[in-house]
Amino acid sequence: MPSISRDEVAHLARLARLAVTDDELDLFAGQLDVILQSVSAVGDIATADIPPTSHAVPLTNVFREDVVRPSLGQAKTLAGAPAAEDGRFRVPRILGEEA
């Protein structure tokens, strides 16, 4: 069973540059000990008969098949634009005048 001492918590606090009081050291040591015990319990689960998985539930592809079909032509596309120039959408410059 893992446990963390008050001195180890103080060392971690120094490494993290945290100002921790003596009362907080005792409190954090107890809390971190509970966390370490919980993490350790996960490792105790019998997994010999469970195959490794990347996801908890099976995944299926929900995307449609790619199908080639006609699209709007350039003239129809630009017809709906507020401004067009040289076969492209014309938009206002937003980054200043340098190019």
C-alpha positions in Angstrom: 0.0 0.0 0.0 1.6 3.3 -1.0 1.8 6.1 1.4 3.3 9.5 1.3 5.0 11.2 4.2 4.7 14.7 5.4 8.4 15.3 4.4 7.6 14.1 0.8 4.7 16.5 0.6 7.0 19.3 1.8 9.5 18.3 -0.8 6.9 18.3 -3.6 5.6 21.7 -2.4 9.2 23.1 -2.6 9.6 21.7 -6.1 6.3 23.3 -7.2 7.3 26.5 -5.4 4.1 26.4 -3.3 4.0 28.1 0.1 2.4 25.5 2.4 1.7 25.8 6.1 2.3 23.0 8.6 -1.4 22.3 8.9 -1.7 22.1 5.1 1.2 19.6 5.0 -0.7 17.2 7.2 -3.9 17.7 5.3 -2.2 17.2 1.9 -0.3 14.2 3.0 -3.6 12.5 4.0 -5.3 13.5 0.8 -2.4 12.4 -1.4 -2.2 9.1 0.4 -5.9 8.4 -0.4 -5.2 9.3 -4.0 -2.2 7.0 -4.2 -4.2 4.1 -2.6 -7.0 4.6 -5.2 -4.6 4.6 -8.1 -2.9 1.5 -6.6 -6.3 -0.3 -6.4 -6.8 0.1 -10.1 -3.6 -1.9 -10.7 -5.0 -4.8 -8.5 -7.9 -5.5 -10.9 -7.6 -8.9 -12.5 -7.2 -8.3 -16.2 -5.7 -11.6 -17.4 -8.9 -12.5 -19.3 -9.7 -9.1 -20.7 -8.2 -8.2 -24.0 -6.5 -4.8 -24.4 -8.8 -2.2 -26.0 -8.4 1.3 -27.2 -12.0 2.2 -26.5 -14.5 1.1 -23.9 -17.2 0.5 -26.5 -16.9 -0.7 -30.1 -16.6 2.1 -32.6 -18.1 2.1 -36.1 -17.5 4.6 -38.9 -20.5 7.0 -39.0 -19.3 8.9 -42.0 -20.9 8.5 -45.4 -19.1 7.1 -48.4 -17.3 9.7 -50.5 -19.2 10.0 -53.7 -18.1 12.2 -56.6 -21.0 14.5 -57.7 -21.2 17.8 -59.5 -20.7 20.9 -57.5 -21.5 24.6 -58.2 -19.4 26.1 -60.9 -17.2 29.2 -60.3 -19.8 31.6 -61.8 -22.6 30.3 -59.6 -20.5 30.3 -56.5 -19.3 33.9 -57.0 -22.8 35.1 -57.9 -23.8 34.9 -54.3 -20.7 36.7 -53.0 -20.9 40.4 -52.0 -17.7 41.1 -54.0 -15.6 39.1 -56.5 -12.4 39.9 -58.3 -10.4 37.8 -60.8 -12.5 34.7 -60.2 -12.1 34.8 -56.4 -14.0 36.2 -53.4 -12.9 39.7 -52.6 -12.7 40.3 -48.8 -11.5 43.4 -46.9 -7.9 43.4 -45.7 -7.8 42.8 -41.9 -4.0 42.8 -41.2 -3.0 46.2 -42.4 -1.4 47.2 -45.6 1.8 45.1 -45.6 1.6 42.3 -48.1 
